[in-house]
Amino acid sequence: MLFEEGTERASSSPLNEEKRAGTYICAACNQPLFDSAHKYESGTGWPSFWQPIAGAVGTSTDFKLIYPRTEYHCSRCGGHQGHVFNDGPKPTGKRYCNNGVALAFVVQGASLPALRT
């Protein structure tokens, strides 16, 4: 799904329920994407964040539905992560709605895995 720009069924990712402190990383290349402090419950069934780690994601316009959406991807490997919407909480007002299968979680205090090339 990371490179086919698909998504898993809502509420199927165990990361949606993850509450521990840590870092969410790209499942393809291990680049850190989100800090757990920026995760929130959006009610959508997918892990949601109000802010990525600086420089971790890039964006493009997705025309796959009738209306354009902002797609975001890992800035390192280009793996599709999800879409960003303007209905998130303060302070950004953004909702980075992430595919759970595109992420891995590293609990705070554990070593981040080496970046994959």
CYANA upper distance limits for C-alpha pairs under 8 A (distance plus 0.5 A):
  1 MET  CA      5 GLU  CA      6.12
  1 MET  CA      6 GLY  CA      5.36
  1 MET  CA      7 THR  CA      6.86
  1 MET  CA     80 HIS  CA      8.07
  1 MET  CA    101 VAL  CA      7.95
  1 MET  CA    102 ALA  CA      7.77
  2 LEU  CA      6 GLY  CA      7.64
  2 LEU  CA     28 ALA  CA      7.95
  2 LEU  CA     79 GLY  CA      5.36
  2 LEU  CA     80 HIS  CA      5.41
  2 LEU  CA     81 GLN  CA      7.30
  2 LEU  CA    101 VAL  CA      8.26
  2 LEU  CA    102 ALA  CA      6.21
  3 PHE  CA     78 GLY  CA      8.20
  3 PHE  CA     79 GLY  CA      5.85
  3 PHE  CA     80 HIS  CA      6.43
  4 GLU  CA     80 HIS  CA      8.10
  5 GLU  CA     80 HIS  CA      5.89
  5 GLU  CA     81 GLN  CA      8.38
  7 THR  CA     82 GLY  CA      8.40
  7 THR  CA     99 ASN  CA      6.26
  7 THR  CA    101 VAL  CA      8.41
  8 GLU  CA     12 SER  CA      7.51
  8 GLU  CA     13 SER  CA      8.32
  8 GLU  CA     99 ASN  CA      7.16
  8 GLU  CA    100 GLY  CA      7.90
  8 GLU  CA    101 VAL  CA      7.67
 10 ALA  CA     44 THR  CA      7.59
 10 ALA  CA     45 GLY  CA      5.09
 10 ALA  CA     46 TRP  CA      6.47
 11 SER  CA     16 ASN  CA      7.40
 11 SER  CA     44 THR  CA      8.31
 11 SER  CA     45 GLY  CA      4.62
 11 SER  CA     46 TRP  CA      6.59
 12 SER  CA     16 ASN  CA      8.48
 12 SER  CA     45 GLY  CA      8.04
 13 SER  CA     17 GLU  CA      8.41
 13 SER  CA     46 TRP  CA      7.57
 13 SER  CA     47 PRO  CA      8.44
 13 SER  CA    100 GLY  CA      5.66
 13 SER  CA    101 VAL  CA      7.47
 14 PRO  CA     18 GLU  CA      7.28
 14 PRO  CA    100 GLY  CA      8.09
 15 LEU  CA     47 PRO  CA      6.88
 15 LEU  CA    100 GLY  CA      6.60
 15 LEU  CA    105 PHE  CA      8.06
 16 ASN  CA     45 GLY  CA      7.28
 16 ASN  CA     46 TRP  CA      6.13
 16 ASN  CA     47 PRO  CA      5.05
 16 ASN  CA     48 SER  CA      8.40
 16 ASN  CA    100 GLY  CA      7.65
 17 GLU  CA     47 PRO  CA      8.46
 19 LYS  CA     36 SER  CA      8.37
 20 ARG  CA     36 SER  CA      7.93
 20 ARG  CA    107 VAL  CA      7.18
 20 ARG  CA    108 GLN  CA      8.26
 21 ALA  CA     36 SER  CA      6.03
 21 ALA  CA     37 ALA  CA      7.58
 21 ALA  CA    107 VAL  CA      6.53
 21 ALA  CA    108 GLN  CA      5.84
 22 GLY  CA     35 ASP  CA      6.81
 22 GLY  CA     36 SER  CA      5.86
 22 GLY  CA    105 PHE  CA      7.52
 22 GLY  CA    106 VAL  CA      6.06
 22 GLY  CA    107 VAL  CA      4.75
 22 GLY  CA    108 GLN  CA      4.49
 22 GLY  CA    109 GLY  CA      8.16
 23 THR  CA     32 PRO  CA      7.00
 23 THR  CA     33 LEU  CA      7.94
 23 THR  CA     34 PHE  CA      6.40
 23 THR  CA     35 ASP  CA      5.27
 23 THR  CA     36 SER  CA      6.21
 23 THR  CA    105 PHE  CA      6.35
 23 THR  CA    106 VAL  CA      5.76
 23 THR  CA    107 VAL  CA      7.00
 23 THR  CA    108 GLN  CA      7.38
 24 TYR  CA     32 PRO  CA      6.53
 24 TYR  CA     33 LEU  CA      6.30
 24 TYR  CA     34 PHE  CA      5.56
 24 TYR  CA     35 ASP  CA      6.79
 24 TYR  CA     36 SER  CA      7.46
 24 TYR  CA    103 LEU  CA      6.68
 24 TYR  CA    104 ALA  CA      6.20
 24 TYR  CA    105 PHE  CA      5.09
 24 TYR  CA    106 VAL  CA      6.86
 25 ILE  CA     30 ASN  CA      5.69
 25 ILE  CA     31 GLN  CA      5.80
 25 ILE  CA     32 PRO  CA      4.72
 25 ILE  CA     33 LEU  CA      5.66
 25 ILE  CA     34 PHE  CA      7.39
 25 ILE  CA    103 LEU  CA      5.99
 25 ILE  CA    104 ALA  CA      5.73
 25 ILE  CA    105 PHE  CA      6.65
 25 ILE  CA    106 VAL  CA      7.95
 26 CYS  CA     30 ASN  CA      5.26
 26 CYS  CA     31 GLN  CA      5.79
 26 CYS  CA     32 PRO  CA      6.95
 26 CYS  CA     33 LEU  CA      7.00
 26 CYS  CA     74 CYS  CA      7.28
 26 CYS  CA     79 GLY  CA      8.23
 26 CYS  CA    102 ALA  CA      6.59
 26 CYS  CA    103 LEU  CA      5.42
 26 CYS  CA    104 ALA  CA      6.80
 27 ALA  CA    101 VAL  CA      7.80
 27 ALA  CA    102 ALA  CA      5.63
 27 ALA  CA    103 LEU  CA      5.19
 27 ALA  CA    104 ALA  CA      5.82
 28 ALA  CA     77 CYS  CA      7.92
 28 ALA  CA     79 GLY  CA      7.44
 28 ALA  CA    102 ALA  CA      7.82
 28 ALA  CA    116 ARG  CA      7.93
 29 CYS  CA     76 ARG  CA      8.10
 29 CYS  CA     77 CYS  CA      7.02
 29 CYS  CA    115 LEU  CA      6.14
 29 CYS  CA    116 ARG  CA      4.97
 29 CYS  CA    117 THR  CA      6.98
 30 ASN  CA    104 ALA  CA      8.32
 30 ASN  CA    112 LEU  CA      8.43
 30 ASN  CA    113 PRO  CA      6.98
 30 ASN  CA    114 ALA  CA      7.35
 30 ASN  CA    115 LEU  CA      5.56
 30 ASN  CA    116 ARG  CA      6.64
 31 GLN  CA     56 ALA  CA      7.97
 31 GLN  CA     74 CYS  CA      8.18
 31 GLN  CA     76 ARG  CA      7.64
 31 GLN  CA    115 LEU  CA      6.46
 32 PRO  CA     53 ILE  CA      7.77
 32 PRO  CA     56 ALA  CA      7.42
 33 LEU  CA     52 PRO  CA      6.27
 33 LEU  CA     53 ILE  CA      5.91
 33 LEU  CA     56 ALA  CA      5.73
 33 LEU  CA     57 VAL  CA      7.46
 33 LEU  CA     74 CYS  CA      7.89
 34 PHE  CA     38 HIS  CA      7.48
 34 PHE  CA     39 LYS  CA      8.36
 34 PHE  CA     49 PHE  CA      7.88
 34 PHE  CA     51 GLN  CA      7.68
 34 PHE  CA     52 PRO  CA      5.28
 34 PHE  CA     53 ILE  CA      5.76
 35 ASP  CA     39 LYS  CA      7.77
 35 ASP  CA     52 PRO  CA      7.73
 35 ASP  CA     53 ILE  CA      7.26
 38 HIS  CA     49 PHE  CA      5.80
 38 HIS  CA     50 TRP  CA      6.11
 38 HIS  CA     51 GLN  CA      6.42
 38 HIS  CA     52 PRO  CA      8.12
 39 LYS  CA     47 PRO  CA      7.85
 39 LYS  CA     48 SER  CA      6.22
 39 LYS  CA     49 PHE  CA      4.70
 39 LYS  CA     50 TRP  CA      7.04
 40 TYR  CA     47 PRO  CA      8.23
 40 TYR  CA     48 SER  CA      6.35
 40 TYR  CA     49 PHE  CA      6.34
 40 TYR  CA     50 TRP  CA      7.91
 41 GLU  CA     47 PRO  CA      7.97
 41 GLU  CA     48 SER  CA      7.10
 42 SER  CA     46 TRP  CA      8.38
 42 SER  CA     47 PRO  CA      8.40
 42 SER  CA     48 SER  CA      6.69
 42 SER  CA     88 GLY  CA      8.28
 42 SER  CA     95 ARG  CA      8.40
 46 TRP  CA     97 CYS  CA      6.71
 46 TRP  CA     98 ASN  CA      6.56
 46 TRP  CA     99 ASN  CA      6.91
 46 TRP  CA    100 GLY  CA      7.02
 47 PRO  CA     97 CYS  CA      6.65
 47 PRO  CA     98 ASN  CA      5.93
 47 PRO  CA     99 ASN  CA      7.54
 47 PRO  CA    100 GLY  CA      6.83
 48 SER  CA     95 ARG  CA      6.65
 48 SER  CA     96 TYR  CA      5.87
 48 SER  CA     97 CYS  CA      5.12
 48 SER  CA     98 ASN  CA      6.43
 49 PHE  CA     94 LYS  CA      8.35
 49 PHE  CA     95 ARG  CA      6.28
 49 PHE  CA     96 TYR  CA      5.53
 49 PHE  CA     97 CYS  CA      7.29
 49 PHE  CA     98 ASN  CA      8.43
 50 TRP  CA     88 GLY  CA      6.72
 50 TRP  CA     89 PRO  CA      7.12
 50 TRP  CA     90 LYS  CA      8.36
 50 TRP  CA     92 THR  CA      6.87
 50 TRP  CA     93 GLY  CA      7.51
 50 TRP  CA     94 LYS  CA      5.68
 50 TRP  CA     95 ARG  CA      5.62
 50 TRP  CA     96 TYR  CA      6.52
 51 GLN  CA     92 THR  CA      7.62
 51 GLN  CA     94 LYS  CA      7.62
 51 GLN  CA     95 ARG  CA      8.28
 51 GLN  CA     96 TYR  CA      7.60
 52 PRO  CA     56 ALA  CA      7.11
 52 PRO  CA     57 VAL  CA      7.56
 52 PRO  CA     96 TYR  CA      8.39
 53 ILE  CA     57 VAL  CA      8.34
 55 GLY  CA     75 SER  CA      7.61
 56 ALA  CA     74 CYS  CA      6.65
 56 ALA  CA     75 SER  CA      5.91
 56 ALA  CA     76 ARG  CA      7.97
 57 VAL  CA     72 TYR  CA      6.71
 57 VAL  CA     73 HIS  CA      5.89
 57 VAL  CA     74 CYS  CA      5.21
 57 VAL  CA     75 SER  CA      5.07
 57 VAL  CA     76 ARG  CA      8.46
 58 GLY  CA     72 TYR  CA      6.02
 58 GLY  CA     73 HIS  CA      5.91
 58 GLY  CA     74 CYS  CA      6.83
 58 GLY  CA     75 SER  CA      5.60
 59 THR  CA     70 THR  CA      6.96
 59 THR  CA     71 GLU  CA      6.04
 59 THR  CA     72 TYR  CA      4.80
 59 THR  CA     73 HIS  CA      6.79
 60 SER  CA     70 THR  CA      6.31
 60 SER  CA     71 GLU  CA      5.86
 60 SER  CA     72 TYR  CA      6.93
 61 THR  CA     68 PRO  CA      6.80
 61 THR  CA     69 ARG  CA      6.21
 61 THR  CA     70 THR  CA      5.29
 61 THR  CA     71 GLU  CA      6.38
 62 ASP  CA     68 PRO  CA      6.05
 62 ASP  CA     69 ARG  CA      5.58
 62 ASP  CA     70 THR  CA      6.41
 62 ASP  CA     71 GLU  CA      6.27
 63 PHE  CA     67 TYR  CA      6.89
 63 PHE  CA     68 PRO  CA      5.25
 63 PHE  CA     69 ARG  CA      7.10
 64 LYS  CA     68 PRO  CA      8.00
 69 ARG  CA     83 HIS  CA      7.47
 69 ARG  CA     84 VAL  CA      8.17
 69 ARG  CA     85 PHE  CA      8.41
 70 THR  CA     83 HIS  CA      6.07
 70 THR  CA     84 VAL  CA      6.14
 70 THR  CA     85 PHE  CA      7.81
 71 GLU  CA     80 HIS  CA      8.15
 71 GLU  CA     81 GLN  CA      8.31
 71 GLU  CA     82 GLY  CA      6.37
 71 GLU  CA     83 HIS  CA      4.83
 71 GLU  CA     84 VAL  CA      6.88
 72 TYR  CA     80 HIS  CA      6.91
 72 TYR  CA     81 GLN  CA      6.40
 72 TYR  CA     82 GLY  CA      6.15
 72 TYR  CA     83 HIS  CA      6.12
 72 TYR  CA     84 VAL  CA      7.36
 73 HIS  CA     78 GLY  CA      5.87
 73 HIS  CA     79 GLY  CA      5.82
 73 HIS  CA     80 HIS  CA      4.93
 73 HIS  CA     81 GLN  CA      5.47
 73 HIS  CA     82 GLY  CA      7.50
 74 CYS  CA     78 GLY  CA      5.38
 74 CYS  CA     79 GLY  CA      5.79
 74 CYS  CA     80 HIS  CA      7.19
 74 CYS  CA     81 GLN  CA      7.25
 79 GLY  CA    102 ALA  CA      8.13
 80 HIS  CA    102 ALA  CA      7.79
 81 GLN  CA     98 ASN  CA      5.91
 81 GLN  CA     99 ASN  CA      6.15
 81 GLN  CA    102 ALA  CA      6.26
 81 GLN  CA    103 LEU  CA      8.26
 82 GLY  CA     96 TYR  CA      7.50
 82 GLY  CA     97 CYS  CA      6.10
 82 GLY  CA     98 ASN  CA      5.03
 82 GLY  CA     99 ASN  CA      6.14
 83 HIS  CA     96 TYR  CA      6.51
 83 HIS  CA     97 CYS  CA      6.04
 83 HIS  CA     98 ASN  CA      7.37
 84 VAL  CA     94 LYS  CA      7.11
 84 VAL  CA     95 ARG  CA      5.94
 84 VAL  CA     96 TYR  CA      4.92
 84 VAL  CA     97 CYS  CA      6.53
 85 PHE  CA     94 LYS  CA      6.18
 85 PHE  CA     95 ARG  CA      5.57
 85 PHE  CA     96 TYR  CA      7.09
 85 PHE  CA     97 CYS  CA      8.18
 86 ASN  CA     93 GLY  CA      6.24
 86 ASN  CA     94 LYS  CA      5.25
 86 ASN  CA     95 ARG  CA      6.78
 87 ASP  CA     93 GLY  CA      6.33
 87 ASP  CA     94 LYS  CA      6.32
 87 ASP  CA     95 ARG  CA      6.55
 88 GLY  CA     92 THR  CA      7.71
 88 GLY  CA     93 GLY  CA      4.83
 88 GLY  CA     94 LYS  CA      4.73
 88 GLY  CA     95 ARG  CA      4.85
 89 PRO  CA     93 GLY  CA      5.30
 89 PRO  CA     94 LYS  CA      7.09
 89 PRO  CA     95 ARG  CA      7.96
 90 LYS  CA     94 LYS  CA      8.39
 98 ASN  CA    102 ALA  CA      8.00
 98 ASN  CA    103 LEU  CA      8.46
 99 ASN  CA    103 LEU  CA      7.58
100 GLY  CA    104 ALA  CA      8.42
106 VAL  CA    110 ALA  CA      7.02
106 VAL  CA    111 SER  CA      8.17
106 VAL  CA    112 LEU  CA      7.01
